[in-house]
Amino acid sequence: MADAARLLPLLGVFLVFLPILWRPAQSSEADTAGGGVYLFTVWLVLIAAALFLSRLLSAPPSQDASGDEEPR
């Protein structure tokens, strides 16, 4: 999980810069409405992923019957 948290910013940068590679469908004008929806969706998904990972990483380590901590 810690590795996923470290890779999340790199995934975010890739997803945010991805619209630069898009080509307009039928016109020479940029599709700003679709790009804006895409960027806000990526932004919200990254926030949710960061929240999920932070909750997993801040949880106390689980212990088995012998009292030893489980490795993560």
Sequence and secondary structure as in RCSB ss.txt:
>XXXX:A:sequence
MADAARLLPLLGVFLVFLPILWRPAQSSEADTAGGGVYLFTVWLVLIAAALFLSRLLSAPPSQDASGDEEPR
>XXXX:A:secstr
 HHHHHHHHHHHHHHHHGGGG   SSSSS  HHHHHHHHHHHHHHHHHHHHHHHHHHHS   B TTS B   
